[in-house]
Amino acid sequence: RTELALKETMSSGGAEDDIPQAERKTVTDFCYLLDKSKQLFNGLRDLPQYGQKQWQSYFGRTFDVYTKLWKFQQQHRQVLDNRYGLKRWQIGEIASKIGQLYYHYYLRTSETSYLNEAFSFYSAIRQRSYYSQVNKEDRPELVVKKLRYYARFIVVCLLLNKMDVVKDLVKELSDEIEDYTHRFNTEDQVEWNLVLQEVAAFIEADPVMVLNDDNTIVITSNRLSETGAPLLEQGMIVGQLALADALIIGNCNNQVKFSELTIDMFRMLQALEREPMNLASQMNKPGMQVATESPVLYPTQTVNKASLVHCLGVGLCVFLGSFWELPANSVLLIYLSATGVFPSGRSDSEGPYDFGGVLTNSNRDIINGDALHKRNQSYKEMHCLHPGDLYPFTRKPLFIIVDSSNSVAYKNFTNLFGQPLVCLLSPTAYPKALQDQSQRGSLFTLFLNNPLMAFLFVSGLSSMRRGLWEKCQDYLRKINRDIAQLLTHSRSIDQSFLQFFGDEFLRLLLTRFIFCSATMRMHKIFRETRNYPESYPQLPRDETVENPHLQKHILELASILDVRNVFLENTLDDY
């Protein structure tokens, strides 16, 4: 294949006999590297979507070949231009593939530094206009490559919170789609317009805007920063477990999504990641362009903090195979954001498969877009993930978050092996008086991702000045510190909570969960039991979610925002 490509591409440069041997070898080596890179890249889709041992070495070989290819085309650009006929869009394709490599490496490790590397290469493509000549060629497949590049670039920018860049890219993509459909009269116009609509909905998903003095929107990040999680103070006795891997599953039919990421998945993904080292200083520099055509650096840091898995179907248990690879003292986190599946009727038993669960596969038999009900059928929904399906994985420390209309099914968990096990469960219904925002993501997940924004939303606020936002964030950090003390000083709390409390990510999720539960219990319109989050094991209410000291803090935060009237005050009679 390399020899054929050599003959075809050199034919335009004169007779083969007239080409110097060194230049011939340059083209031959380039064709070999190009073929090898494509072969390895195409093999990525065959790698298992879980674990580390199966894919890490393959990624290493792929990075190595692309490093050589990228350097090679830089060093021999003139020969390749003259003898191979190298076009700028082909250079763009190589850069785009490298960007995709970094992005997929990020997906498997959640190391956000690789997102910056992907951004660097995607930005170079745009800056150097590598795809600019594609529109002049009568080849629709090349234009599709360009459109896909834009879509991938937008995903990376969304994950890096570069919203100003996203808006510019969306405008450019819209123009490209219009030109593409006009020139080629294609049948995929609807699909590409849907991409634009999904991006627009994704950008507008946050229910509260934070504004600068000039009314420009402040871009906030919800990844773990140095000051994010409450510090462990002297005397706090907690476990030494560490979050090692996370499975994030989303299957909510009516939720905003883009590139297979529902808004809930997007938010939870960010809650399980650290702030990139250089992102904090660059956050307010929209359009910041990183670097030039630098050689690819093979990633050496392989901390597997959160592996994104979008799983539909009973194949979920296949992905959970990574569980057995976890080293000692490691925790697997499973996040489920999915439609509730309810039991088909009364059962004589109350086992782990008799309370329903969540739907892991799209199904037409859905009522009101939310809850699946089986009528006049004796069998159980085959695509339902029951609590019992997770029992085998309780052999090791397991941390579960369920955001669903039937989350309470997981309240009936049984800890068979005595290992640390915690389930954080969303409310199963929200008050009708609360504006329906389900399409823009779950309120429960929003509390776990951005508790201040969620607090503002339930308080009826839709915008806030930056100064007040930062003041409230400082106060919320104080609340988190006090919640940490309440947990670690409790005499009746289940030890599982304390075993997980040594990990920064899990500590932050637990404190946010308690803040969420306490807020909802004090809110005037959250009056039904099903409006409140629950947990397995149960938290001691009087020491945590109904603690008077915490309730006082919540009212003080409400006072700062001038929304104290939406909360109950009779819980503070002792004060």
N, C-alpha and C positions, 0 to 999 in steps of 0.2 A: 504494500500500500504506500509506503514511503517512497519507493522507487517510482511508482506511477505518479505520485504527487510531484516528485522532482522533475519528471519529464514534462508534465503539463505546465507547471509554473515557470519553467525555464525556457519554454518554447518561445515566449514573447521577448526574451532577452537576447535572442540570436541563436545561432547554431550551438549545439551542446559542446562541440569540439573547441569552440572559441572561448569557453568559460574556464577561467583558471581553476586548477584543482582545489586550491584553498577555498575559493568561493563556493565551489560545488560541495565541498565538505561542510561548509557553514550551513548551506540550505538543507543538506541531508541530516545534519545534527538537529536543526530546528524542526524538521518534519518528524523526526523520531521523538523529540521531547514533546511536541504538540500531540502526537498520537498517544504517547504514554500518559500524558496528563489527562486527556479525554477519557482514556480507558479507566484510569484510577478514579476520576471524578464520577463517571457513570456507575462505578462500583459502590459508591457511597450509599446509594438507595437500597442496596442489598444488605447493608449492615443492620444488625439488630438494634432496635430503638431503646435499649436499656443496657445497664451495666457499663463497665469500663474496659475490661480485658479484651472484649471482642472487637472494639473499634479503635482503640487508642493507637495501636501500631499501624493500622491502615491509614489513619489520618496523618500519622507521621510521614509515611512514605509519600502520600499525596502532597503534603506541604513541601517536602524536599524536592519533588519533581517540579512543582510550580515555582519554587524559588529559583531553580536552575533555568527554567523557561523564561521567567521574567527578566533575570539578569542577562540571559543570552540575547533576547530580542533588544535589550538596551545597548549591549556592547556591539551588536552586529546590525544595527538598524539600517545603515546605508546599503549593505550588501543584500539584506532581506528585501528592502524596498526595490532595488534594481533587478535582482535575480529571482526572487520569490514573488514579487508583486504584493508585498505585505500592505494591507489596507488599514486605515486607522480604526475602523470598526472591529477588525480582528484583534488589534491591541486592546481595544475596549472590552472584548469578550474575555480575554485572558484576565484583565484586571477585575472584571465582573465575577469570574469564577473564583478568584482569590478572595474577593469580598464575600462570596457565598460560603467559602470554606471557613473563614473567620466567624461568620454568622452561625453556621451549624456547629462549630466548635463551642461557641457561646451557649447555644441551646442545650448542649450536653453537659456543660460545666457550670453555667451561670456566672462565669467570670466575665464581668462587664468590660474589662480592658480589651477583650476581643471584639466587642461591639465597636469600640473606638477604632480598631484596626480595619474593620469592615467599612466604617464610615470614611476612613482615610482613602481607601481604594475607590469607593463609590464617588467620593468627592473629586478625586483626580480625573475620573471619567468625565464628569460634568465640566470641570474646569478646562480640560483640554479638548472638549467637544469631540470625543472619539467617535460618537455616533452621529455627528452632524451631517455626514455625507450619505447616510443610509437612505434618507428620504429622496435622494436623487436617483436611486437605483430602483428599477421596476421589479422589486422582489419583496413581496409582503412579509415573507418569513423573517427577513432582516428587520423590518419595522417592528414585528412582534417581539424580537429580541430586545429592541430598544424599550418597548413598553414594559416588558417584564423587568428590565433593569430599573426603570422608574419605580415600579411597584415594590421591588426588593429594597431600594434605597429608602422609600417612604417607611417601610416597616422598621428599618434600622433607626431612622430618625425619630420615629414614635417611641421606640424603646429607650432612646437617649434623651427624650423630652425636648428635642430640637424642633419645637412647633413652628417657629418662623420659617425654618428651612422646609418643613413639611408643606406649609401653605404655598411656598414658591414652587415646590415640586409638583403639587397637585395642579397648580395653574398650568405648568409646562406640560404635564401629562394630559390634561384636558385638551390643550391645543394639539398635541401629538395624536390623540385619539380622533379628534375631529378631522385632521388631515388624513389620517390612515383610512378612516371609513369613507371619506369623500373620494379618495383616489382609487381605492380597491373595491369598494362596494361589498364589503365582507359581511359575513353572517354573525360575527362575534362582537358586533357593536354593542349589543345589549349587555353582554358580559363585561366589557370594559367600562361601560357607563355605570354598571353596578359596583365596580371597583371604586370609582370616584365617589359614589354615594356612601359606600361603607367607610371610606376614609373620613369623609365629612362628618358622618355620625360618630365615628370614633373620637374625632377631635373635640366634639361638643358633648361628650358623655359626662364630663364632670358637672355636677349640679350647682357648684359654687365657683364664681370667678374671684381671683385675688387680683386687685388692680393697683398699679402705680399711681402716683399723683397726676400723671398725664393721661390716665385711663387706659394705658397699655396693660395687657394681661401679664401677670407674673407667672413664669413657668416654675412650678414646684416639683421637687423630686421626692419620691416616697421610698427610696432605697435606704438601707441601713447606713447611717453615718456614724462618725465617732461619738456623737452625743445622742444617738438615737435611743439605744436601749438603756434602761436604768442600770447603774453600776451596782455590782455586788458589794455590799458594805461589810465591814468587819463584824463577824459574829453570825452572818447568814450561812446556814448550813444547807448546801444544795448538792445535787449530783454532778458527776463529771461527764455526763453524756453529751454528745455533740451531733448536731444535724449533719448528716452525710449525704442524703439523697432525698429528693422529693418528686412525687408524681402529681402533676397538676392536670386534672381532668375536667373538661367543660362540655356540657351537653344541654344547654338551655336554648330552646328553639327560638325564642323571641328576642334574644339578646343581640345587641350590637356586636359585630365581629369583623375582623379584618385579617386576611391571611391565616385563617383557621384559629385565630386567637379571639375568643370572646372577651368582652371587657372585664369580666370577673377573673378569667385566667390571666389577663394582662396585669391586673392589679395584684393578684396573689404572687405572680412571678416576680414583680418588683419588690414585694414585701419580703422576699426570700433572697434578695441580692444585696451586695454591698455597693456603696457609691463608688464609681470609678475614681481612682486617685486624682486624676486631673480634671474630672468633670465639675467638681464643686466650684473651682475658680473660673471655669469657662461657661457656666450655666447661663449667664446673662450676656453671652456674646453670640447671638444667633448668626449662623452662617460661618462660624469658625471652621476654617478649612485646615485639615491636618495634612501636613507633609506632602511629599512629592512621590515620584515613582521609586520609592525605596524598595530594597529587596525584602522578600517575605521573611519574617522571623518565625521559625517553628515554635509553637507554644510549648513551654516547658512546665508551666504551672497547671496542675490538673486537679485542683480541688473541686470535687463534684458536689457543689452546694445545692443545686436544684436542677434536675433534668426535666425539661418540659415534655410532657406527653399528652397529646390530645387523642384520647382513646375512645373509640366507639365500638361497642360490642363485647362479647364475652372474652375476647382476646386480651382483656385487661390483665388477667392473671398471668399471661405471658410476660407482660411488661414488669410485673411484680417479681419476675425471676431475678432481677438485680438485687433484691432483698438479701439473697443468700450470699452475695459477695461482700456485704458490708463488714468492715472490720469490727473488732470488739469495741464496746462503748459507743457505738454509732446508732443513730436514730433514722428511721425512715418516716417521712411525712407524706400523707396522702390527703390531697385536697379534692373534694368532690363538689362541683357546682352543676347540678343537674335536676331535671324534672323529677318530681316525686312519683313513686309507684306505690300504690296502697294495696293492702291485702284484699283479696277478692270476696271475702266474707268472714263470718265468724269461724274460728278454728277451735277444735277441742284442745289443742296444745298451744303453748306459747314459746316455741323454739326460735332459734335465730333466723328461720326462714318464714316466720308467720306474721311479721310486722311490715312486710314490704321493704322498700329501700329506695334506690334512685335508678333512673333509666340511663343505661349506657349505650343506647343505640336509638337513632331516630325511628319514630314509629307513627303511623298515621292515626292510630287509635288514641288521640289525645283530646281531652276535653278542656276547652277554654285556654288552650296553649300551655297548660301547666301540669295538671295532675292526670295520671293515667289510671283509669278504673276498668277492671275486668268484670264483666257482668255475665252471670249464668255460665261461668267456666270454672271447672274444678282445678285446672292446672295453673301453675304460677308463671308469671311473665319471665321468659327465658333471658331477656336482656336486662333484667333487674339485678343490680348489685346489692345483695342482701348483707346484713351484718355478718352472717355465718360464712360468707365468701371470704372474709378477711381473717377469720379465726386462725388459719395456718400461719399467718404472718405475725401473730402475737407471741411467737416464740422468741422474738427480739423486741427491743423497745420500739413502740409504734405510736405516732402522733397523728390523729385524724381530725380533719376539719370537714364538716358537711354543711353545705349551704343549699337547702332544698325545702320544698313544701312538705316533705316527709322525713325531715332530718331526725325526728324523734325516734324513728325506727332504730337508730344506732344508740339510743339511750338504754336499750335492752342488751347491751354487750355483756359478755362474760369473759373475764380474764382467766383463761384456762391454764396459763403457764407461769403466772406470777411475775411476769416482766412488766416494767413501767408501761402503762397504756392510758392515754387521754383522748377523749373525743370532745371537740368543741362543736356545738350544734346550733344552727341558726334558728330564729323564730320560724314557725311554720306558716304564719300569716302576719300581715301588717295592718294597722288600722286603716279603715276606709277613708278616714279624714286626711290621711297622709297622701299627698299627690303621688300617683302611680309613676314610679320611675324604673320599673322592672326592666324595661327595654334598655335602659342606660346603666344597668348593673344592679346587683343586690346591695341593699343597705348594710347588711351584715358584713359582707366582704369589704365594702367601703370603710366600715369601722376598723377592720383589721389592716387595711392598707393606708388609710388617711383619716384617723379618728376625728381630727378637728373639722375637716370638711363634712364628715357625716354628722357631727354635732351641729354644725351650722345649718345643714339641710333640715334636720328634724326640728330645728328652732325657727324655721321659716325664712332663713336668710339665703339670698342668692348671690350676693357679692360682698366684698370686704376690702378695705384699704390694706396695703401691705404692712404698714406700721402696726395696726391692730392685730393683723394675722400673726406677726412675729411675737407680739406681746402674749397672745393666747397660746402660741406654741411653747413659749417659755413656761407658762403656767401649767400647760399640759405635761411638760416634762417633770414638773414638781409632783403632779398627780400620779404619774407613773412611778416615781420614786416611792411615794407613799403606798401605792398598791403593792409594790415589791416588798415593802416592810410588812404589810398586812398578811401577805401570803407566807413569808418566811417565819413570821412570829406566831402564826396560827397553831393552836394546839390540836385541832381536830381535822386539819386538812389531810387528804389522802397523800401518801408519800410520792405517788406517781408525779404529781404536779411539781414537787420539789426536785425530783430526779431530773426533770426536763429543764428546770429553771437555771441550770448552769450554762446553757447555750444562749447566746445573745439573741438569735432569731426567735427561738421558742419563748424566751423570757419576754420579748417585746410583744409577741402574739398573745401570750397569756395576760399581760397587763392590759392590752387593748381590749381583749375579750371581756375582762372584768369591768373596764370603763364603759364598754358598750352595754353590757347587761345592767349596770347600775344606772346609766343614763335612761334607758328604756323603762326601767322600773319607776323612775321618778317623773317621767314625762306624763302629762295629763291625758294624752290620747292613747297611750299604750296601757290599756286597762285589762286586757284578757291574758290569761296564762300563755296562750299560744303566741302572744306578741313578744315573749321574752326568750332570749337564748338559754340553752341548757347545756349541761356537760355530763360526761361520764368519766370518772366518778363525779358525784355531785360535790359542788363547792359548799362549804359552810356559809350560808347566806349572811348570818349576822356578823361574821368576821370578814366578809369580802363584799359581795354585790349589794348588800343592805347595811353595810357598816356606816354608822352615823358620821364618822370623820370623812369618809369618802363622799357621802351625800352632801356634806357641807362644802367640800371642794367643788362639786359639780354646780351647786348653786352660786358659788363665787365666780366660776367661769361664766355662768349664765348672766351674772350681774355685769361682768366686764363687757359682755355683748349686748346688754340691755334687753335680754329675753327671759328674765327670771319668771315672768308671768306664765310661761308655758310649762313650768315644772311645779310639782307639788311641794309644799313647804311644811306640811304637818308631820313630816318624818323627822323634823328637827326640834321637836318639843323639848328634848333634853338640853338644847342649847339656849 
